[in-house]
């Protein structure tokens, strides 16, 4: 017997849940680093172009695909593709949506747990006394289990992982309106409040050491981040970085927006809802995310050292430089707690969305209750996450992140656009998008969605494959001791993909037999 589908309780809850899905660790850690590395203010040119031609169209497409699929009791891409494209292969293309969200959930939950751990380590001043980047870097590595200099084992970090994992699946078991929506109604406003408090504190810092380093000011930090280096606009890598950041920041290409949209009512406004979600995410990323980590790092370390930190990656910025700064601020342990807890909230509102597609799939295709489906996914995800934890130092997580969290996202988005605009048909898609809409989307987007967005994605995929995918596939520059673990990560992903494919095949065979029995 088909279960009655849940719906969102309130419109504001829907928008905040969608925004929480999009707003994640990348808004506060990845974005400022990408901007700093790729031309500062000049980076915003390809970033805005990518947002207009890629981010907004794909986001609207995912909302439309999701709401349309929800009418047929589908909350994941296999079913959604199947009702839009009457082809036996459609559901298997949809498997990639389940694959990306499932793999990303596995490692993202671990990254998210670092934020929770560091929020309490900061509050109780555990690392206080470590005043240079080298010692703080070793402290982070020790927490990650790469050495035992400050933590005797990985079990301290593992404890925070268990808490993070429990909280994720607690909200998921509660369902859409009683779980995910309530988390968003509480978490997203709190995240924004913490972000605004931190931005105000950064702006009021001025010059921390006016006698010895008068040039190290917060304003110089903003200048470093936003002064445009137009010479970098000729680099394809900068455009790739900008487009890649749009994928990360809007959570497109993994089927989570579609899963959320499947619980909408038929006349719910997705045109305005999608625009509101994207706008809230961009405010959080550009205004809040761009005003905390980089400006404060320049004020304390100077431009040169901040460049080195940024080149070292997002986690060096957030988990190495920031803890040193907190030690030099009045009530810095409390400010640091706000920073890391902000990251944790941003993480958990995203990770619950990553688990939803496969939970919905199990509910709808195998008639499991929400509780049973969540338990099954939780057990499998927990077993899988241990590979990430214990093989982290060998690059296991990075390998998962590249293929599922970077490359596969572009493929899924391209499939969504082609099926929506060319197979389902742009005319029908455009009508579906405007069904219940309170705004008229500019007609130009009709042609952008049909022609420009898929061409943008194809170019992106081709260049990305040539520049990054082939070298990564061949493991160029990888340490010999890590190669077996990287192959292990690839085998792990292949097995997940095979398992999902088999589940889809069984589900459709089961449903076919049931329909014939009814006849």
C-alpha positions as CSV (number, residue, x, y, z in Angstrom):
1,X,0.0,0.0,0.0
2,X,1.4,3.4,-1.0
3,X,2.2,5.7,1.9
4,X,0.8,9.2,2.0
5,X,3.5,11.6,1.0
6,X,4.5,14.2,3.5
7,X,4.4,17.9,2.7
8,X,6.3,21.0,4.0
9,X,4.4,22.6,6.9
10,X,5.1,26.3,6.0
11,X,6.4,28.3,3.1
12,X,9.1,29.9,5.3
13,X,10.1,26.4,6.5
14,X,10.5,25.3,2.9
15,X,12.6,28.2,1.9
16,X,14.8,27.9,5.0
17,X,15.2,24.2,4.4
18,X,16.2,24.7,0.8
19,X,18.6,27.4,1.8
20,X,20.0,25.2,4.6
21,X,20.5,22.5,2.0
22,X,22.6,25.0,-0.1
23,X,24.4,26.8,2.7
24,X,27.2,24.6,3.9
25,X,30.9,24.5,4.8
26,X,31.8,25.8,1.3
27,X,30.1,29.1,1.9
28,X,32.4,30.0,4.8
29,X,35.6,28.0,4.0
30,X,35.8,27.2,0.3
31,X,34.4,30.5,-1.2
32,X,36.9,32.9,0.3
33,X,39.8,30.7,-0.6
34,X,38.6,30.3,-4.2
35,X,38.1,34.1,-4.5
36,X,41.6,34.8,-3.0
37,X,43.3,32.3,-5.3
38,X,41.6,33.3,-8.5
39,X,41.8,37.0,-8.9
40,X,40.0,38.4,-5.9
41,X,37.3,40.8,-7.2
42,X,37.9,39.6,-10.7
43,X,36.8,36.1,-9.7
44,X,33.3,37.5,-9.1
45,X,32.9,38.2,-12.8
46,X,32.9,34.5,-13.9
47,X,31.2,33.6,-10.5
48,X,28.2,35.9,-11.3
49,X,28.1,34.8,-14.9
50,X,28.1,31.1,-13.7
51,X,25.4,31.9,-11.2
52,X,23.2,33.5,-13.9
53,X,23.7,31.0,-16.7
54,X,24.3,27.9,-14.7
55,X,23.3,28.1,-11.0
56,X,19.8,29.7,-11.3
57,X,18.7,27.6,-14.4
58,X,19.8,24.3,-12.9
59,X,18.3,25.2,-9.6
60,X,14.9,26.0,-11.2
61,X,15.2,22.8,-13.2
62,X,15.8,20.7,-10.1
63,X,12.9,22.3,-8.3
64,X,10.6,21.6,-11.3
65,X,11.8,18.0,-11.8
66,X,11.3,17.4,-8.0
67,X,7.8,18.8,-7.8
68,X,6.8,17.1,-11.0
69,X,8.2,13.8,-9.7
70,X,6.4,14.2,-6.4
71,X,3.1,14.1,-8.1
72,X,3.9,10.5,-9.1
73,X,5.2,9.6,-5.6
74,X,8.9,9.9,-6.5
75,X,11.4,11.6,-4.2
76,X,14.6,10.6,-6.0
77,X,16.0,11.0,-9.5
78,X,15.5,7.5,-10.8
79,X,11.7,7.8,-10.6
80,X,11.7,11.5,-11.6
81,X,13.7,10.8,-14.8
82,X,11.5,7.8,-15.5
83,X,8.2,9.8,-15.5
84,X,9.8,12.6,-17.7
85,X,11.5,10.3,-20.2
86,X,9.7,7.1,-21.2
87,X,12.8,5.1,-21.7
88,X,14.1,2.0,-20.0
89,X,17.5,3.7,-19.4
90,X,16.1,6.8,-17.7
91,X,15.9,5.4,-14.2
92,X,19.5,4.2,-14.5
93,X,20.7,7.6,-15.4
94,X,18.9,8.8,-12.2
95,X,21.0,6.4,-10.3
96,X,23.9,8.9,-10.5
97,X,21.8,11.3,-8.4
98,X,21.5,8.7,-5.6
99,X,25.2,7.9,-6.0
100,X,26.5,11.5,-5.7
101,X,24.3,12.4,-2.7
102,X,25.1,9.1,-0.9
103,X,28.9,9.3,-1.3
104,X,29.0,12.9,-0.4
105,X,26.9,12.2,2.7
106,X,29.5,9.6,3.9
107,X,32.5,11.9,3.9
108,X,30.7,15.3,4.5
109,X,29.3,14.1,7.8
110,X,32.9,13.5,9.0
111,X,34.0,16.9,7.9
112,X,31.0,18.4,9.6
113,X,31.9,16.6,12.9
114,X,35.2,18.5,12.9
115,X,33.4,21.7,13.3
116,X,31.4,20.4,16.3
117,X,34.6,19.0,17.8
118,X,36.5,22.3,17.4
119,X,33.6,24.4,18.7
120,X,34.1,22.7,22.1
121,X,37.9,22.5,21.9
122,X,37.8,26.2,21.4
123,X,35.3,27.0,24.1
124,X,37.4,25.1,26.7
125,X,40.7,26.5,25.3
126,X,42.2,23.0,24.6
127,X,44.7,24.2,22.0
128,X,45.5,27.5,23.7
129,X,49.2,28.1,23.8
130,X,49.8,26.9,20.2
131,X,50.6,30.3,18.7
132,X,52.1,29.5,15.3
133,X,50.7,27.9,12.1
134,X,53.0,24.9,12.2
135,X,52.0,23.8,15.7
136,X,48.3,24.4,15.0
137,X,48.6,22.4,11.7
138,X,50.0,19.5,13.7
139,X,47.2,19.8,16.2
140,X,44.6,19.5,13.4
141,X,46.4,16.6,11.9
142,X,46.5,14.9,15.3
143,X,42.8,15.4,15.7
144,X,42.3,13.8,12.2
145,X,44.4,10.8,13.3
146,X,47.5,11.6,11.2
147,X,49.8,11.8,14.3
148,X,49.4,11.3,18.0
149,X,51.2,14.5,19.1
150,X,48.2,16.1,20.8
151,X,45.6,13.4,20.7
152,X,46.5,9.9,21.7
153,X,44.2,8.4,19.1
154,X,41.4,9.1,16.7
155,X,38.7,8.3,19.3
156,X,38.3,11.9,20.4
157,X,37.3,12.9,16.9
158,X,35.3,9.7,16.6
159,X,33.2,10.7,19.6
160,X,32.1,13.9,17.9
161,X,31.5,12.0,14.7
162,X,29.0,9.7,16.6
163,X,27.2,12.8,18.0
164,X,27.0,14.4,14.6
165,X,25.8,11.2,13.0
166,X,23.1,10.7,15.6
167,X,21.8,14.3,15.2
168,X,21.6,13.9,11.4
169,X,19.6,10.7,11.6
170,X,17.5,11.9,14.5
171,X,16.1,14.7,12.4
172,X,15.8,12.5,9.3
173,X,13.7,10.0,11.3
174,X,11.3,12.8,12.3
175,X,10.5,13.3,8.7
176,X,10.0,16.4,6.5
177,X,7.8,18.8,8.5
178,X,8.7,17.5,12.1
179,X,12.4,16.9,11.5
180,X,14.1,18.6,8.6
181,X,11.8,21.7,8.5
182,X,12.2,22.3,12.3
183,X,15.9,22.0,12.0
184,X,15.9,24.6,9.3
185,X,13.5,26.9,11.1
186,X,15.9,26.9,14.1
187,X,19.3,26.4,12.5
188,X,19.3,28.8,9.5
189,X,18.3,31.9,11.5
190,X,20.8,31.0,14.1
191,X,23.5,30.5,11.5
192,X,22.7,33.9,10.0
193,X,22.8,35.5,13.5
194,X,26.2,34.0,14.3
195,X,27.5,35.0,10.9
196,X,26.4,38.6,11.3
197,X,27.9,38.8,14.9
198,X,31.2,37.5,13.5
199,X,31.2,39.9,10.6
200,X,30.6,42.9,13.0
201,X,33.4,41.6,15.2
202,X,35.8,41.4,12.2
203,X,34.9,44.9,11.0
204,X,35.5,46.4,14.4
205,X,38.9,44.8,14.8
206,X,40.6,47.6,12.9
207,X,44.4,47.2,13.2
208,X,45.2,44.5,15.9
209,X,48.9,45.6,16.2
210,X,49.1,49.3,15.1
211,X,52.7,49.7,16.5
212,X,54.5,46.7,14.9
213,X,52.2,46.1,11.9
214,X,50.3,49.2,11.0
215,X,49.8,47.8,7.5
216,X,47.9,44.7,8.8
217,X,44.3,46.0,8.9
218,X,40.9,44.5,8.3
219,X,40.4,46.9,5.4
220,X,43.5,45.6,3.8
221,X,42.1,42.2,4.2
222,X,38.9,43.2,2.3
223,X,41.2,44.8,-0.3
224,X,43.2,41.6,-0.7
225,X,40.0,39.6,-1.2
226,X,38.1,42.0,-3.4
227,X,40.7,44.0,-5.4
228,X,40.4,42.6,-9.0
229,X,43.3,41.0,-10.8
230,X,41.8,41.1,-14.3
231,X,44.9,39.4,-15.7
232,X,43.5,36.1,-14.4
233,X,40.3,36.3,-16.3
234,X,42.1,34.8,-19.3
235,X,42.8,31.6,-17.4
236,X,40.3,28.7,-18.0
237,X,41.1,27.4,-14.5
238,X,39.6,30.6,-12.9
239,X,36.4,30.0,-14.9
240,X,36.4,26.4,-13.8
241,X,36.9,27.4,-10.2
242,X,34.0,29.9,-10.4
243,X,31.6,27.4,-12.0
244,X,32.7,24.7,-9.6
245,X,32.0,27.0,-6.6
246,X,28.5,27.5,-7.9
247,X,27.9,23.8,-7.9
248,X,29.2,23.6,-4.3
249,X,27.3,26.6,-3.0
250,X,23.9,25.8,-4.5
251,X,24.1,22.0,-3.9
252,X,23.1,21.4,-7.5
253,X,23.8,18.1,-9.3
254,X,23.2,15.7,-6.5
255,X,19.4,15.5,-6.5
256,X,18.9,17.0,-3.0
257,X,17.0,20.0,-4.2
258,X,14.8,17.7,-6.3
259,X,14.2,15.5,-3.3
260,X,13.1,18.5,-1.2
261,X,10.9,19.8,-4.0
262,X,9.1,16.5,-4.4
263,X,7.3,17.2,-1.1
264,X,5.8,20.4,-2.5
265,X,2.2,20.8,-3.3
266,X,1.3,21.0,-7.0
267,X,0.6,24.8,-6.9
268,X,3.4,25.8,-4.6
269,X,5.5,28.6,-6.2
270,X,8.8,27.2,-7.3
271,X,9.9,30.1,-9.5
272,X,10.0,32.6,-6.6
273,X,11.0,29.9,-4.0
274,X,14.0,29.0,-6.1
275,X,15.0,32.6,-6.5
276,X,14.6,33.3,-2.8
277,X,16.7,30.3,-1.9
278,X,19.5,31.3,-4.3
279,X,19.5,34.9,-3.0
280,X,19.7,33.8,0.6
281,X,22.6,31.5,-0.2
282,X,24.5,34.2,-2.1
283,X,24.0,36.7,0.7
284,X,25.4,34.1,3.2
285,X,28.4,33.2,0.9
286,X,29.4,36.6,-0.6
287,X,28.5,39.0,2.3
288,X,29.1,36.8,5.3
289,X,31.5,34.1,4.1
290,X,33.6,36.7,2.3
291,X,33.8,39.0,5.3
292,X,35.2,36.7,8.0
293,X,38.1,34.3,7.5
294,X,40.2,36.2,4.9
295,X,39.9,39.8,6.2
296,X,40.7,38.7,9.8
297,X,43.6,36.5,8.7
298,X,45.2,39.5,6.8
299,X,44.7,41.7,9.9
300,X,46.7,39.2,12.1
301,X,49.1,37.5,9.7
302,X,49.5,40.0,6.8
303,X,48.8,39.5,3.1
304,X,51.8,37.3,2.3
305,X,51.1,34.7,5.0
306,X,47.4,34.8,4.3
307,X,48.2,33.9,0.6
308,X,50.1,30.9,1.8
309,X,47.3,29.9,4.1
310,X,44.7,30.3,1.3
311,X,46.9,28.2,-1.1
312,X,47.0,25.5,1.6
313,X,43.3,25.0,1.3
314,X,40.0,25.8,3.0
315,X,40.7,23.7,6.1
316,X,44.0,25.4,6.8
317,X,42.1,28.7,6.7
318,X,39.3,27.6,9.0
319,X,40.9,25.2,11.3
320,X,44.5,26.4,11.5
321,X,44.7,30.1,11.2
322,X,41.4,31.0,12.9
323,X,42.2,29.1,16.2
324,X,45.4,31.1,16.5
325,X,43.5,34.4,16.0
326,X,40.9,33.4,18.6
327,X,43.6,33.1,21.2
328,X,44.5,36.8,20.7
329,X,41.0,38.2,21.0
330,X,39.1,39.1,24.2
331,X,36.6,36.3,24.9
332,X,38.2,34.7,21.9
333,X,37.1,31.2,23.1
334,X,33.4,32.3,22.9
335,X,33.9,33.9,19.5
336,X,35.7,30.8,18.3
337,X,32.8,28.7,19.5
338,X,30.4,30.8,17.5
339,X,32.6,30.4,14.4
340,X,32.9,26.6,14.6
341,X,29.3,26.1,15.7
342,X,28.2,28.2,12.7
343,X,30.1,25.8,10.5
344,X,28.4,22.9,12.2
345,X,24.9,24.3,11.7
346,X,25.8,25.0,8.0
347,X,27.0,21.4,7.7
348,X,24.1,19.6,9.3
349,X,21.4,21.5,7.4
350,X,23.2,20.3,4.2
351,X,24.0,16.7,5.2
352,X,20.4,15.8,6.2
353,X,19.4,16.8,2.6
354,X,22.1,14.4,1.2
355,X,20.5,11.4,3.0
356,X,17.0,12.2,1.9
357,X,17.0,11.0,-1.8
358,X,18.0,7.4,-0.9
359,X,15.6,7.4,2.1
360,X,12.8,8.5,-0.1
361,X,13.8,5.9,-2.7
362,X,13.5,3.1,-0.1
363,X,10.2,4.4,1.2
364,X,8.6,4.7,-2.2
365,X,10.0,1.8,-4.1
366,X,10.1,-0.8,-1.3
367,X,7.3,0.4,0.9
368,X,9.5,0.9,3.9
369,X,8.3,3.3,6.6
370,X,10.3,6.5,7.1
371,X,11.8,5.1,10.3
372,X,12.9,1.8,8.7
373,X,14.3,3.5,5.6
374,X,16.2,5.9,7.8
375,X,17.6,3.1,9.9
376,X,18.8,1.1,6.9
377,X,20.5,4.2,5.3
378,X,22.0,5.1,8.7
379,X,23.5,1.6,9.3
380,X,25.0,1.5,5.8
381,X,26.3,5.0,6.0
382,X,27.9,4.4,9.4
383,X,29.7,1.3,8.2
384,X,31.0,3.2,5.1
385,X,32.1,6.3,7.1
386,X,34.6,4.2,9.0
387,X,36.6,3.8,5.8
388,X,36.8,7.6,5.5
389,X,37.9,8.0,9.1
390,X,40.6,5.4,9.3
391,X,42.0,5.8,5.8
392,X,41.8,9.6,5.8
393,X,45.5,10.1,5.9
394,X,45.9,8.1,2.7
395,X,43.7,10.4,0.6
396,X,40.6,8.2,0.7
397,X,38.3,11.2,1.4
398,X,39.9,13.3,-1.3
399,X,39.4,10.6,-3.9
400,X,35.7,10.3,-3.0
401,X,35.3,14.1,-3.0
402,X,36.8,14.5,-6.5
403,X,34.8,11.9,-8.3
404,X,31.5,12.2,-6.5
405,X,31.6,15.7,-5.1
406,X,33.1,17.5,-8.1
407,X,33.1,15.6,-11.4
408,X,29.9,13.6,-11.0
409,X,27.9,16.8,-10.1
410,X,28.5,18.2,-13.5
411,X,27.4,15.0,-15.2
412,X,24.2,14.8,-13.2
413,X,23.4,18.5,-13.8
414,X,23.9,18.0,-17.6
415,X,21.6,15.0,-17.6
416,X,19.0,17.0,-15.7
417,X,19.1,19.9,-18.2
418,X,19.0,17.5,-21.3
419,X,16.1,15.5,-19.9
420,X,14.2,18.6,-18.8
421,X,14.8,20.9,-21.8
422,X,15.2,18.4,-24.7
423,X,13.4,15.2,-23.8
424,X,10.6,16.2,-21.6
425,X,10.5,19.4,-23.7
426,X,11.3,23.0,-22.9
427,X,7.6,24.0,-23.6
428,X,6.2,21.6,-21.1
429,X,9.1,22.3,-18.7
430,X,8.5,26.0,-18.9
431,X,4.8,25.6,-18.2
432,X,5.5,23.3,-15.2
433,X,8.0,25.8,-13.8
434,X,5.4,28.5,-13.9
435,X,2.6,26.4,-12.5
436,X,1.5,28.3,-9.4
437,X,4.3,31.0,-9.9
438,X,3.8,34.4,-8.5
439,X,6.5,35.9,-10.8
440,X,7.1,35.7,-14.5
441,X,10.6,34.5,-15.2
442,X,12.2,36.5,-18.0
443,X,11.6,34.8,-21.4
444,X,15.4,34.9,-22.0
445,X,15.7,32.0,-19.5
446,X,13.6,29.9,-21.8
447,X,16.5,30.0,-24.3
448,X,19.2,30.0,-21.7
449,X,17.9,26.8,-20.2
450,X,17.5,25.1,-23.6
451,X,20.8,26.2,-25.3
452,X,23.2,28.1,-23.1
453,X,23.2,26.1,-19.9
454,X,23.7,22.7,-21.5
455,X,26.5,24.2,-23.7
456,X,28.1,25.8,-20.6
457,X,28.0,22.4,-18.9
458,X,29.4,20.5,-21.9
459,X,32.3,22.9,-22.2
460,X,32.9,22.7,-18.4
461,X,32.9,18.9,-18.5
462,X,35.2,18.7,-21.4
463,X,37.8,21.2,-20.1
464,X,37.5,19.7,-16.6
465,X,38.2,16.2,-18.0
466,X,41.2,17.3,-19.9
467,X,42.8,19.5,-17.2
468,X,41.9,17.5,-14.0
469,X,40.1,14.2,-14.6
470,X,42.8,12.5,-16.7
471,X,45.6,13.4,-14.3
472,X,43.5,12.4,-11.3
473,X,42.5,9.1,-13.0
474,X,46.1,8.3,-13.7
475,X,47.1,9.3,-10.1
476,X,49.7,11.7,-11.2
477,X,51.7,13.1,-8.3
478,X,50.3,10.7,-5.8
479,X,52.5,9.1,-3.2
480,X,53.2,5.4,-3.8
481,X,52.0,4.4,-0.3
482,X,48.6,6.0,-0.9
483,X,47.8,4.4,-4.3
484,X,46.3,1.2,-2.9
485,X,43.9,3.2,-0.7
486,X,43.0,5.4,-3.6
487,X,42.2,2.3,-5.6
488,X,40.2,1.1,-2.6
489,X,38.2,4.3,-2.7
490,X,37.4,3.8,-6.4
491,X,36.4,0.2,-5.8
492,X,34.2,1.4,-2.9
493,X,32.4,3.9,-5.2
494,X,32.0,1.3,-8.0
495,X,30.4,-1.1,-5.5
496,X,28.0,1.6,-4.3
497,X,27.0,2.4,-7.9
498,X,26.5,-1.3,-8.6
499,X,24.4,-1.8,-5.5
500,X,22.2,1.2,-6.3
501,X,21.7,0.0,-9.9
502,X,20.6,-3.5,-8.7
503,X,18.2,-1.9,-6.2
504,X,16.7,0.2,-9.0
505,X,16.3,-2.8,-11.2
506,X,14.6,-4.8,-8.5
507,X,12.3,-1.9,-7.6
508,X,11.1,-1.5,-11.1
509,X,10.7,-5.2,-11.6
510,X,8.7,-5.4,-8.4
511,X,6.5,-2.5,-9.3
512,X,5.9,-4.0,-12.8
513,X,4.8,-7.3,-11.2
514,X,2.5,-5.5,-8.8
515,X,0.8,-3.6,-11.6
516,X,0.2,-6.8,-13.5
517,X,-1.3,-8.4,-10.5
518,X,-3.7,-5.5,-10.1
519,X,-4.8,-5.8,-13.7
